Amino acid sequence: MQILPALLRELRTVELQAAALPLVLQLLQRQGAEDFQEVTLPALKPLIEGATGDTLLQLTRSSPLFLNATAKGAAAQLVPKLLLRALQDG
């Protein structure tokens, strides 16, 4: 997963999010819970908090993946916020 850090950096660029996010989510399926919590989740949190449009839709559709990859406490904080943002964004 040497490509993951580079993809996570690309998520900071709005223009590249649409291309990078599906790849990150695909890699997430192969990533262990510990790696997700330490590496991927910190990079995704700003995106989850500020995503709109297609990026928010992709993240919302991936919420079951987040539930499986995080501890219950972290998932309880992450997924409801994500779904609430999606409802508010319309």
Phi and psi in degrees as GROMACS dihedral restraints (atoms count N, CA, C in turn):
[ dihedral_restraints ]
;  ai    aj    ak    al  type     phi  dphi    fc
    3     4     5     6     1   -69.2    20    10
    4     5     6     7     1   -21.0    20    10
    6     7     8     9     1   -79.0    20    10
    7     8     9    10     1   -22.0    20    10
    9    10    11    12     1   -57.1    20    10
   10    11    12    13     1   -47.9    20    10
   12    13    14    15     1   -57.3    20    10
   13    14    15    16     1   -39.0    20    10
   15    16    17    18     1   -66.4    20    10
   16    17    18    19     1   -41.4    20    10
   18    19    20    21     1   -65.4    20    10
   19    20    21    22     1   -39.0    20    10
   21    22    23    24     1   -63.8    20    10
   22    23    24    25     1   -36.4    20    10
   24    25    26    27     1   -65.3    20    10
   25    26    27    28     1   -36.5    20    10
   27    28    29    30     1   -66.5    20    10
   28    29    30    31     1   -22.2    20    10
   30    31    32    33     1   -66.5    20    10
   31    32    33    34     1   -17.8    20    10
   33    34    35    36     1   -72.5    20    10
   34    35    36    37     1   -21.2    20    10
   36    37    38    39     1   -95.1    20    10
   37    38    39    40     1   116.0    20    10
   39    40    41    42     1   -55.4    20    10
   40    41    42    43     1   -40.3    20    10
   42    43    44    45     1   -66.6    20    10
   43    44    45    46     1   -24.5    20    10
   45    46    47    48     1   -99.5    20    10
   46    47    48    49     1    -7.5    20    10
   48    49    50    51     1   -58.5    20    10
   49    50    51    52     1   -42.1    20    10
   51    52    53    54     1   -62.6    20    10
   52    53    54    55     1   -31.8    20    10
   54    55    56    57     1   -85.6    20    10
   55    56    57    58     1   -38.5    20    10
   57    58    59    60     1   -80.4    20    10
   58    59    60    61     1   -36.4    20    10
   60    61    62    63     1   -60.6    20    10
   61    62    63    64     1   -46.3    20    10
   63    64    65    66     1   -59.0    20    10
   64    65    66    67     1   -35.5    20    10
   66    67    68    69     1   -68.5    20    10
   67    68    69    70     1   -41.7    20    10
   69    70    71    72     1   -62.0    20    10
   70    71    72    73     1   -43.9    20    10
   72    73    74    75     1   -65.9    20    10
   73    74    75    76     1   -34.4    20    10
   75    76    77    78     1   -67.2    20    10
   76    77    78    79     1   -42.5    20    10
   78    79    80    81     1   -66.5    20    10
   79    80    81    82     1   -31.3    20    10
   81    82    83    84     1   -59.2    20    10
   82    83    84    85     1   -32.0    20    10
   84    85    86    87     1   -64.6    20    10
   85    86    87    88     1   -24.0    20    10
   87    88    89    90     1  -100.8    20    10
   88    89    90    91     1    -5.9    20    10
   90    91    92    93     1   -87.2    20    10
   91    92    93    94     1   143.7    20    10
   93    94    95    96     1   -74.7    20    10
   94    95    96    97     1   159.2    20    10
   96    97    98    99     1   -60.5    20    10
   97    98    99   100     1   -39.9    20    10
   99   100   101   102     1   -65.6    20    10
  100   101   102   103     1   -44.9    20    10
  102   103   104   105     1   -62.7    20    10
  103   104   105   106     1   -40.0    20    10
  105   106   107   108     1   -60.8    20    10
  106   107   108   109     1   -47.9    20    10
  108   109   110   111     1   -64.4    20    10
  109   110   111   112     1   -36.9    20    10
  111   112   113   114     1   -88.3    20    10
  112   113   114   115     1   -32.3    20    10
  114   115   116   117     1  -110.7    20    10
  115   116   117   118     1   -55.9    20    10
  117   118   119   120     1   -78.7    20    10
  118   119   120   121     1   -45.9    20    10
  120   121   122   123     1   -59.3    20    10
  121   122   123   124     1   -45.1    20    10
  123   124   125   126     1   -59.1    20    10
  124   125   126   127     1   -33.5    20    10
  126   127   128   129     1   -76.2    20    10
  127   128   129   130     1   -30.8    20    10
  129   130   131   132     1   -81.7    20    10
  130   131   132   133     1   -26.9    20    10
  132   133   134   135     1   -54.1    20    10
  133   134   135   136     1   -48.5    20    10
  135   136   137   138     1   -61.7    20    10
  136   137   138   139     1   -35.8    20    10
  138   139   140   141     1   -67.5    20    10
  139   140   141   142     1   -43.9    20    10
  141   142   143   144     1   -61.9    20    10
  142   143   144   145     1   -39.1    20    10
  144   145   146   147     1   -74.3    20    10
  145   146   147   148     1   -24.1    20    10
  147   148   149   150     1  -120.0    20    10
  148   149   150   151     1     1.9    20    10
  150   151   152   153     1   -67.6    20    10
  151   152   153   154     1   147.0    20    10
  153   154   155   156     1  -137.9    20    10
  154   155   156   157     1   169.7    20    10
  156   157   158   159     1    56.1    20    10
  157   158   159   160     1  -134.0    20    10
  159   160   161   162     1   -63.0    20    10
  160   161   162   163     1   -34.6    20    10
  162   163   164   165     1   -64.4    20    10
  163   164   165   166     1   -44.0    20    10
  165   166   167   168     1   -63.4    20    10
  166   167   168   169     1   -39.4    20    10
  168   169   170   171     1   -62.6    20    10
  169   170   171   172     1   -44.8    20    10
  171   172   173   174     1   -61.4    20    10
  172   173   174   175     1   -42.8    20    10
  174   175   176   177     1   -65.8    20    10
  175   176   177   178     1   -41.5    20    10
  177   178   179   180     1   -63.0    20    10
  178   179   180   181     1   -43.7    20    10
  180   181   182   183     1   -63.8    20    10
  181   182   183   184     1   -23.0    20    10
  183   184   185   186     1   -93.6    20    10
  184   185   186   187     1     5.3    20    10
  186   187   188   189     1   -57.2    20    10
  187   188   189   190     1   -36.9    20    10
  189   190   191   192     1   -61.1    20    10
  190   191   192   193     1   -33.8    20    10
  192   193   194   195     1   -64.1    20    10
  193   194   195   196     1   -41.7    20    10
  195   196   197   198     1   -64.9    20    10
  196   197   198   199     1   -38.7    20    10
  198   199   200   201     1   -61.6    20    10
  199   200   201   202     1   -39.3    20    10
  201   202   203   204     1   -74.9    20    10
  202   203   204   205     1   -26.2    20    10
  204   205   206   207     1   -94.2    20    10
  205   206   207   208     1    -8.8    20    10
  207   208   209   210     1  -118.5    20    10
  208   209   210   211     1   160.2    20    10
  210   211   212   213     1   -67.5    20    10
  211   212   213   214     1   157.1    20    10
  213   214   215   216     1   -56.7    20    10
  214   215   216   217     1   -40.4    20    10
  216   217   218   219     1   -64.2    20    10
  217   218   219   220     1   -43.4    20    10
  219   220   221   222     1   -68.3    20    10
  220   221   222   223     1   -40.4    20    10
  222   223   224   225     1   -65.0    20    10
  223   224   225   226     1   -36.3    20    10
  225   226   227   228     1   -65.7    20    10
  226   227   228   229     1   -25.8    20    10
  228   229   230   231     1   -88.1    20    10
  229   230   231   232     1   -36.5    20    10
  231   232   233   234     1   -79.9    20    10
  232   233   234   235     1   -55.3    20    10
  234   235   236   237     1   -67.8    20    10
  235   236   237   238     1   -46.3    20    10
  237   238   239   240     1   -59.9    20    10
  238   239   240   241     1   -38.5    20    10
  240   241   242   243     1   -62.2    20    10
  241   242   243   244     1   -42.5    20    10
  243   244   245   246     1   -62.7    20    10
  244   245   246   247     1   -47.1    20    10
  246   247   248   249     1   -67.1    20    10
  247   248   249   250     1   -36.9    20    10
  249   250   251   252     1   -63.9    20    10
  250   251   252   253     1   -43.2    20    10
  252   253   254   255     1   -61.0    20    10
  253   254   255   256     1   -40.3    20    10
  255   256   257   258     1   -64.8    20    10
  256   257   258   259     1   -39.3    20    10
  258   259   260   261     1   -66.4    20    10
  259   260   261   262     1   -40.5    20    10
  261   262   263   264     1   -70.4    20    10
  262   263   264   265     1   -34.1    20    10
  264   265   266   267     1   -74.4    20    10
  265   266   267   268     1   -25.6    20    10
